[in-house]
Amino acid sequence: MTKTGIFPRGSSSILFRCHLLCVNLRVSLSQAAKMKIPFHSSTTTQALRKPAPTSLPSLPSAKLAALYRAARVGGDFYDFLQVGGSKLLFVMLDIAGKRETALHIAAAAQDLFREQGAAMFGDDKEDTQAITRLLLDMNRAIIAAAGGVVCAPAFLGCYDETINTLTYINAGHTPAVLKDEEGTLLLEANGLPLGLFSHSTHDSQYCALGDGAALVLVSKGLIETRGAHDEFGLERVQAILGNGGFESADQICKSILEALESYEKRPSRFGPSLNFAGFGDHKPNDITTLALMRSSSAQQAVAS
């Protein structure tokens, strides 16, 4: 398993990134206030749009799944696009703000993702450069659609079936979890969320997907779901993925959501844990999970 990054690992690097994000966000908000740019101002004069429906592509060498809770109240959004005959582009966004406004911004991001993604990627094109350019253009489209500053963490990836590699950028999103025969690995954020600075750039990363390897993305709302004592957390997602002998991406997503539901219902020593929207610290949020699982060589042989 190979992974590159621009930040060293360790608690100090995590604290540094959090500090940098907070400082830059304060500067961005201050600049927006001085320039009298209202948040999401464009939506006050335009009809609110919604993204086009997303369908799961069928891949010869991998299986895809995406599941979410029935009640969707936030700005989670994902989309897929097959390009170049052997590549799959996918994106997951968590756009801050009310759902109607967030979906309007997501629609603009989807338009650019589909149009430019098809033009930028191909079997004879370099993924690392294309994915950086595509994310930069999506960032500007999000700012334009919002009419100002908006926080939109994103994970953008390109899976190449011919060489079984994943090129990706994690722009302030919840870390993806990669599971293969060596264990689990977190694909952590290596840049700021989209929607904050129009000229922000991100370096692409890459990793290999071996036989039966699985990549899982979950929303912030999922890992921050509270049980009797604490939040569900990314560590539990890792444990589920590491301990399960999954045969499909759909099975992975279902197992994570089932574990989350059981965790929410787990009683404390004072009795059952009850969470109600609008009371205490509980705030309803989107619960979304997405999985890509590479088929083993044996499975591909049977399918062919």
NUTOR-860693 format. One line per 2 residues: number of its first residue (from 1); for each residue x, y, z of N, C-alpha, C. Coordinates in steps of 0.2 Angstrom, whole numbers, always signed. Layout:
NUM) X,Y,Z,X,Y,Z,X,Y,Z | ...
END
This chain:
1) +4,-6,+0,+0,+0,+0,+4,+6,+0 | +3,+11,-5,+7,+17,-5,+3,+23,-5
3) +6,+27,-1,+2,+34,+0,+7,+39,+1 | +5,+45,-2,+10,+51,-1,+5,+56,+2
5) +9,+61,+5,+5,+67,+8,+10,+73,+9 | +7,+78,+10,+11,+85,+10,+11,+86,+18
7) +8,+83,+22,+8,+84,+29,+11,+78,+33 | +16,+79,+38,+18,+73,+42,+12,+71,+46
9) +13,+64,+48,+8,+62,+53,+9,+63,+60 | +4,+62,+64,+6,+64,+71,+1,+69,+74
11) +0,+70,+80,-4,+74,+83,-3,+81,+82 | +4,+83,+82,+6,+90,+80,+4,+92,+74
13) +4,+88,+69,+2,+90,+62,-6,+91,+62 | -9,+87,+65,-17,+88,+66,-18,+94,+69
15) -15,+96,+74,-16,+102,+78,-15,+108,+73 | -9,+107,+70,-7,+113,+65,-12,+114,+60
17) -15,+109,+57,-20,+109,+52,-26,+113,+54 | -28,+110,+60,-34,+113,+63,-33,+121,+65
19) -27,+123,+67,-26,+130,+69,-26,+134,+62 | -22,+131,+57,-22,+134,+50,-29,+135,+48
21) -33,+130,+48,-40,+131,+45,-44,+136,+49 | -43,+137,+56,-47,+142,+60,-45,+149,+58
23) -38,+150,+57,-35,+156,+56,-37,+158,+49 | -37,+154,+44,-39,+156,+37,-46,+157,+37
25) -50,+153,+40,-58,+154,+40,-59,+161,+43 | -56,+163,+49,-57,+170,+52,-55,+175,+47
27) -50,+174,+43,-48,+179,+38,-53,+180,+33 | -55,+174,+30,-60,+174,+25,-66,+177,+27
29) -69,+176,+33,-75,+179,+35,-74,+186,+36 | -68,+189,+38,-67,+196,+39,-67,+199,+32
31) -63,+196,+28,-63,+199,+21,-70,+200,+18 | -74,+194,+19,-81,+194,+16,-85,+200,+19
33) -84,+201,+26,-88,+206,+29,-86,+213,+27 | -79,+214,+26,-77,+221,+23,-79,+222,+16
35) -80,+217,+12,-82,+218,+5,-90,+218,+5 | -93,+217,+11,-100,+217,+11,-103,+211,+7
37) -100,+205,+7,-102,+200,+3,-107,+195,+7 | -113,+195,+6,-118,+191,+10,-117,+184,+9
39) -118,+179,+14,-117,+172,+13,-123,+170,+8 | -122,+166,+3,-127,+163,-1,-131,+168,-4
41) -129,+174,-6,-133,+180,-8,-136,+178,-15 | -133,+174,-19,-135,+173,-26,-142,+169,-25
43) -143,+165,-20,-149,+161,-19,-155,+166,-18 | -154,+172,-16,-160,+176,-14,-163,+179,-21
45) -159,+179,-26,-162,+182,-32,-163,+177,-38 | -161,+170,-36,-161,+165,-41,-166,+160,-39
47) -169,+156,-43,-173,+150,-41,-168,+145,-39 | -170,+142,-33,-166,+137,-30,-166,+130,-35
49) -160,+128,-36,-160,+122,-40,-158,+116,-36 | -159,+110,-39,-157,+104,-36,-152,+100,-40
51) -148,+96,-38,-144,+92,-42,-148,+86,-46 | -145,+84,-52,-148,+79,-55,-147,+72,-52
53) -152,+68,-53,-151,+61,-49,-145,+58,-51 | -142,+54,-46,-136,+51,-46,-137,+43,-47
55) -134,+40,-52,-135,+33,-53,-128,+30,-52 | -128,+24,-49,-122,+20,-48,-119,+16,-54
57) -114,+18,-57,-111,+15,-63,-109,+7,-62 | -110,+3,-67,-108,-4,-66,-100,-4,-69
59) -96,-7,-65,-89,-8,-66,-87,-15,-67 | -83,-17,-72,-80,-24,-72,-76,-26,-67
61) -73,-22,-63,-68,-24,-58,-69,-22,-51 | -75,-18,-50,-77,-16,-44,-84,-15,-43
63) -86,-15,-36,-93,-14,-35,-94,-7,-31 | -99,-4,-32,-101,+3,-29,-107,+2,-25
65) -107,+6,-19,-114,+7,-15,-114,+14,-12 | -119,+17,-11,-120,+23,-7,-127,+23,-4
67) -127,+23,+3,-133,+23,+7,-133,+29,+11 | -139,+31,+13,-140,+36,+18,-147,+35,+22
69) -147,+39,+27,-153,+39,+32,-159,+42,+28 | -165,+40,+29,-171,+43,+26,-172,+50,+26
71) -171,+53,+33,-172,+60,+34,-165,+64,+32 | -165,+67,+27,-160,+71,+24,-161,+78,+26
73) -157,+81,+30,-158,+88,+32,-152,+93,+30 | -146,+90,+29,-140,+94,+28,-138,+94,+21
75) -132,+96,+20,-129,+97,+13,-125,+91,+10 | -126,+85,+12,-122,+79,+9,-124,+78,+2
77) -119,+77,-2,-120,+76,-9,-114,+72,-12 | -116,+67,-16,-111,+63,-20,-113,+62,-27
79) -108,+60,-31,-110,+59,-38,-104,+55,-41 | -106,+51,-47,-101,+47,-50,-101,+48,-58
81) -95,+47,-61,-95,+49,-68,-89,+44,-71 | -91,+40,-76,-86,+36,-79,-83,+40,-85
83) -77,+40,-85,-73,+43,-90,-68,+39,-93 | -66,+41,-100,-60,+37,-103,-61,+30,-104
85) -67,+27,-103,-68,+20,-104,-66,+15,-98 | -61,+18,-94,-58,+13,-89,-57,+17,-82
87) -60,+23,-82,-59,+27,-75,-66,+29,-72 | -66,+29,-66,-72,+31,-62,-70,+37,-58
89) -74,+43,-59,-73,+49,-55,-79,+49,-50 | -77,+51,-44,-82,+51,-39,-81,+57,-34
91) -86,+60,-31,-85,+66,-27,-90,+65,-21 | -88,+67,-15,-93,+68,-10,-91,+74,-6
93) -97,+78,-5,-97,+85,-3,-101,+85,+4 | -99,+90,+8,-103,+91,+14,-104,+99,+14
95) -109,+102,+11,-110,+109,+11,-113,+112,+17 | -110,+117,+20,-113,+120,+26,-120,+124,+24
97) -124,+124,+29,-130,+129,+28,-136,+125,+27 | -142,+128,+26,-148,+125,+25,-148,+120,+19
99) -152,+115,+19,-152,+110,+14,-154,+113,+7 | -159,+117,+7,-161,+120,+1,-156,+124,-3
101) -152,+128,+1,-147,+132,-1,-141,+127,-3 | -139,+122,+1,-134,+118,+0,-135,+114,-7
103) -141,+112,-8,-142,+108,-14,-142,+113,-20 | -143,+119,-19,-142,+124,-25,-135,+124,-27
105) -131,+124,-22,-124,+125,-23,-121,+118,-26 | -124,+113,-23,-122,+106,-25,-123,+105,-33
107) -129,+108,-35,-131,+107,-42,-126,+111,-47 | -123,+117,-44,-118,+120,-48,-112,+116,-48
109) -110,+113,-43,-104,+109,-42,-105,+103,-47 | -111,+100,-47,-112,+94,-51,-111,+95,-58
111) -114,+101,-60,-113,+103,-67,-106,+103,-70 | -102,+106,-66,-95,+107,-68,-91,+100,-67
113) -93,+96,-62,-90,+90,-61,-91,+85,-67 | -97,+85,-70,-99,+81,-75,-96,+84,-82
115) -97,+90,-83,-94,+93,-89,-87,+93,-90 | -83,+96,-85,-76,+96,-85,-73,+90,-84
117) -76,+85,-80,-73,+79,-78,-73,+75,-85 | -78,+75,-89,-78,+71,-95,-72,+74,-100
119) -71,+80,-99,-66,+83,-104,-59,+83,-102 | -58,+83,-95,-51,+83,-92,-48,+76,-92
121) -52,+71,-91,-49,+64,-90,-50,+60,-96 | -46,+55,-96,-46,+50,-102,-40,+45,-101
123) -40,+40,-105,-35,+35,-104,-28,+37,-105 | -28,+43,-109,-21,+45,-111,-19,+51,-108
125) -23,+53,-102,-22,+59,-99,-19,+58,-92 | -15,+63,-89,-12,+62,-82,-18,+63,-77
127) -19,+59,-73,-24,+60,-68,-22,+65,-62 | -16,+65,-60,-14,+69,-55,-15,+76,-56
129) -13,+78,-62,-14,+85,-64,-22,+87,-66 | -25,+82,-69,-32,+83,-70,-37,+84,-64
131) -35,+80,-59,-39,+80,-53,-38,+87,-49 | -32,+89,-49,-31,+96,-46,-34,+101,-49
133) -34,+101,-56,-38,+107,-60,-45,+106,-59 | -48,+100,-59,-55,+99,-58,-57,+102,-51
135) -53,+100,-46,-55,+103,-39,-55,+110,-39 | -50,+113,-42,-50,+120,-42,-56,+124,-45
137) -58,+121,-51,-63,+124,-54,-70,+123,-50 | -70,+117,-47,-76,+116,-43,-77,+120,-37
139) -71,+122,-34,-70,+127,-29,-73,+133,-31 | -71,+136,-37,-73,+142,-39,-81,+142,-41
141) -83,+136,-43,-90,+136,-45,-95,+136,-39 | -92,+133,-33,-96,+133,-27,-96,+140,-24
143) -90,+144,-24,-90,+151,-22,-95,+155,-26 | -95,+154,-32,-99,+158,-37,-107,+157,-35
145) -108,+150,-35,-115,+148,-33,-118,+151,-26 | -113,+151,-21,-115,+153,-15,-115,+161,-14
147) -112,+164,-19,-112,+171,-19,-107,+174,-13 | -103,+170,-11,-98,+172,-5,-95,+166,-2
149) -93,+166,+4,-89,+161,+7,-94,+156,+10 | -93,+149,+9,-96,+144,+11,-91,+138,+13
151) -92,+134,+18,-88,+129,+20,-90,+123,+16 | -86,+119,+12,-89,+114,+8,-83,+108,+8
153) -82,+104,+13,-77,+99,+13,-79,+94,+8 | -73,+92,+4,-74,+87,-2,-69,+82,-2
155) -71,+76,-5,-67,+71,-6,-68,+69,-14 | -63,+70,-18,-63,+69,-25,-58,+64,-27
157) -61,+59,-30,-56,+53,-32,-57,+51,-39 | -52,+47,-42,-52,+44,-48,-49,+37,-48
159) -53,+32,-49,-51,+25,-49,-50,+23,-56 | -44,+21,-57,-42,+18,-64,-42,+10,-64
161) -46,+8,-67,-47,+0,-67,-41,-3,-71 | -38,+0,-75,-33,-4,-79,-27,-5,-75
163) -25,-1,-70,-19,-2,-65,-21,-2,-58 | -28,-2,-57,-30,-3,-50,-27,+2,-45
165) -27,+9,-47,-25,+14,-42,-30,+19,-41 | -30,+23,-36,-34,+28,-34,-30,+34,-33
167) -32,+39,-37,-29,+46,-37,-35,+50,-33 | -33,+54,-28,-38,+58,-24,-35,+64,-21
169) -40,+68,-19,-39,+74,-15,-44,+74,-9 | -42,+75,-3,-46,+76,+2,-46,+83,+5
171) -51,+87,+3,-51,+94,+5,-55,+95,+11 | -52,+94,+17,-55,+95,+23,-61,+91,+25
173) -62,+85,+21,-67,+80,+22,-65,+75,+28 | -70,+72,+30,-69,+66,+35,-64,+61,+31
175) -59,+59,+35,-54,+54,+31,-58,+48,+28 | -56,+46,+23,-58,+40,+20,-55,+34,+23
177) -58,+28,+23,-55,+22,+26,-53,+17,+20 | -47,+15,+20,-45,+10,+15,-43,+4,+18
179) -46,-2,+16,-45,-8,+19,-43,-13,+14 | -37,-16,+15,-34,-21,+11,-31,-27,+15
181) -27,-31,+12,-24,-37,+16,-19,-35,+21 | -17,-28,+21,-12,-26,+26,-15,-23,+32
183) -22,-21,+31,-26,-18,+37,-29,-12,+34 | -30,-7,+39,-34,-1,+37,-30,+5,+37
185) -31,+10,+33,-27,+16,+32,-32,+22,+31 | -31,+27,+35,-35,+33,+34,-32,+38,+29
187) -36,+40,+24,-34,+44,+19,-36,+51,+21 | -32,+54,+25,-34,+61,+29,-34,+67,+24
189) -36,+72,+27,-37,+78,+23,-30,+81,+22 | -29,+84,+16,-22,+87,+15,-23,+94,+12
191) -29,+97,+14,-30,+104,+11,-36,+107,+14 | -37,+113,+13,-43,+116,+16,-50,+114,+12
193) -55,+115,+16,-62,+114,+12,-63,+118,+6 | -67,+116,+2,-69,+121,-4,-73,+126,-1
195) -74,+132,-5,-78,+137,-4,-76,+143,+0 | -69,+142,+2,-66,+147,+7,-62,+152,+3
197) -58,+150,-2,-53,+154,-5,-53,+152,-13 | -54,+157,-17,-55,+155,-24,-49,+152,-27
199) -43,+154,-25,-37,+152,-28,-33,+146,-24 | -37,+143,-19,-34,+137,-15,-32,+132,-20
201) -26,+129,-19,-24,+123,-23,-23,+117,-18 | -24,+111,-21,-23,+105,-17,-18,+100,-21
203) -14,+97,-18,-10,+92,-21,-13,+85,-21 | -13,+82,-26,-16,+75,-27,-12,+70,-23
205) -15,+65,-21,-12,+59,-18,-14,+53,-22 | -11,+47,-20,-13,+41,-23,-11,+35,-19
207) -15,+29,-21,-14,+23,-17,-16,+18,-22 | -14,+12,-20,-15,+6,-24,-21,+2,-21
209) -25,-1,-25,-31,-5,-22,-30,-12,-25 | -28,-17,-20,-26,-24,-21,-33,-28,-22
211) -32,-34,-23,-38,-39,-24,-42,-38,-17 | -49,-37,-18,-53,-36,-13,-53,-30,-8
213) -49,-26,-10,-48,-19,-6,-54,-15,-6 | -56,-12,-1,-62,-8,-1,-60,-1,+2
215) -63,+4,-1,-63,+11,+1,-70,+14,+3 | -70,+17,+9,-76,+19,+12,-76,+26,+14
217) -81,+30,+12,-82,+37,+14,-88,+38,+18 | -88,+41,+24,-93,+42,+28,-94,+50,+29
219) -100,+52,+31,-101,+59,+32,-99,+61,+39 | -98,+68,+40,-97,+70,+47,-103,+69,+51
221) -109,+69,+49,-115,+68,+53,-115,+60,+56 | -112,+56,+52,-112,+49,+54,-107,+48,+60
223) -101,+51,+59,-96,+49,+65,-97,+54,+71 | -101,+59,+70,-103,+63,+76,-109,+61,+79
225) -113,+56,+77,-119,+54,+80,-117,+51,+87 | -121,+54,+92,-120,+52,+99,-124,+46,+101
227) -120,+42,+105,-124,+37,+109,-124,+39,+116 | -124,+34,+120,-125,+35,+128,-120,+38,+131
229) -113,+37,+128,-108,+40,+131,-104,+45,+127 | -103,+43,+121,-99,+47,+116,-101,+47,+109
231) -97,+50,+105,-99,+49,+97,-97,+43,+94 | -100,+41,+89,-99,+35,+85,-92,+34,+83
233) -89,+40,+80,-82,+40,+79,-80,+36,+73 | -74,+39,+70,-71,+35,+64,-68,+29,+66
235) -66,+28,+72,-62,+22,+74,-67,+16,+74 | -74,+17,+75,-78,+12,+75,-80,+10,+67
237) -79,+15,+63,-80,+13,+56,-74,+9,+54 | -68,+11,+56,-62,+7,+55,-62,-1,+57
239) -65,-1,+63,-66,-8,+66,-71,-12,+62 | -76,-9,+60,-81,-13,+56,-78,-15,+50
241) -74,-11,+46,-71,-13,+40,-66,-18,+41 | -62,-17,+46,-56,-22,+48,-58,-28,+50
243) -64,-29,+53,-66,-36,+56,-71,-39,+51 | -74,-36,+47,-79,-39,+43,-76,-43,+36
245) -79,-49,+35,-77,-52,+28,-82,-50,+23 | -82,-44,+21,-87,-42,+16,-86,-44,+9
247) -92,-46,+6,-92,-48,-1,-94,-43,-6 | -97,-37,-4,-99,-32,-8,-99,-25,-5
249) -99,-20,-9,-99,-13,-6,-106,-12,-3 | -111,-14,-5,-118,-13,-2,-118,-16,+5
251) -115,-22,+6,-114,-25,+12,-111,-21,+17 | -105,-18,+15,-101,-13,+19,-106,-8,+22
253) -109,-4,+17,-113,+2,+19,-119,+0,+24 | -122,-6,+22,-127,-8,+27,-125,-10,+34
255) -119,-13,+34,-116,-15,+41,-114,-9,+45 | -112,-3,+42,-110,+3,+45,-116,+6,+48
257) -122,+7,+44,-128,+10,+46,-131,+6,+51 | -131,-1,+51,-134,-5,+56,-130,-5,+63
259) -124,-4,+62,-120,-3,+68,-121,+3,+71 | -122,+9,+67,-124,+15,+70,-130,+15,+73
261) -135,+12,+71,-142,+12,+74,-142,+8,+80 | -138,+3,+81,-137,-1,+87,-134,+3,+92
263) -129,+7,+90,-125,+11,+94,-129,+17,+98 | -134,+19,+93,-138,+25,+96,-143,+22,+101
265) -145,+16,+100,-150,+13,+105,-147,+10,+111 | -140,+9,+111,-137,+6,+117,-138,+10,+123
267) -141,+7,+129,-143,+10,+135,-136,+12,+139 | -137,+17,+143,-132,+19,+147,-134,+16,+154
269) -130,+17,+159,-131,+14,+166,-138,+18,+169 | -140,+23,+166,-146,+27,+168,-152,+25,+164
271) -151,+21,+159,-157,+18,+155,-155,+20,+148 | -160,+19,+144,-160,+20,+136,-157,+27,+135
273) -154,+27,+129,-151,+34,+127,-157,+36,+122 | -159,+42,+123,-165,+45,+119,-162,+52,+117
275) -162,+53,+110,-160,+59,+107,-166,+62,+103 | -168,+68,+105,-173,+72,+101,-170,+78,+98
277) -172,+79,+92,-170,+85,+88,-173,+91,+91 | -168,+96,+92,-170,+102,+95,-169,+102,+103
279) -167,+97,+106,-166,+97,+113,-159,+95,+115 | -156,+98,+120,-149,+97,+121,-144,+98,+116
281) -139,+94,+115,-134,+95,+110,-135,+92,+104 | -141,+88,+103,-142,+84,+98,-145,+89,+92
283) -141,+89,+86,-143,+92,+80,-144,+87,+75 | -149,+87,+71,-150,+82,+66,-145,+84,+60
285) -142,+79,+57,-137,+80,+52,-138,+74,+47 | -135,+75,+41,-135,+69,+36,-131,+63,+38
287) -133,+57,+37,-130,+51,+38,-129,+48,+32 | -123,+48,+29,-121,+45,+22,-115,+41,+22
289) -115,+36,+19,-109,+31,+18,-109,+29,+11 | -103,+29,+8,-101,+27,+1,-95,+22,+1
291) -96,+17,-3,-91,+12,-3,-89,+10,-10 | -83,+9,-11,-80,+6,-18,-76,+0,-16
293) -78,-6,-18,-74,-12,-17,-72,-16,-23 | -65,-17,-23,-62,-20,-29,-64,-27,-29
295) -66,-30,-34,-67,-37,-35,-61,-41,-35 | -61,-47,-32,-54,-51,-32,-53,-54,-39
297) -47,-56,-40,-46,-59,-46,-50,-65,-48 | -52,-69,-43,-56,-75,-43,-63,-73,-45
299) -66,-68,-42,-73,-65,-44,-73,-63,-51 | -68,-59,-53,-67,-57,-60,-67,-62,-65
301) -64,-68,-63,-63,-73,-68,-70,-77,-69 | -74,-77,-63,-80,-80,-64,-85,-76,-68
303) -84,-70,-67,-89,-65,-70,-88,-65,-78 | -81,-66,-79,-80,-66,-87,-81,-72,-90
END
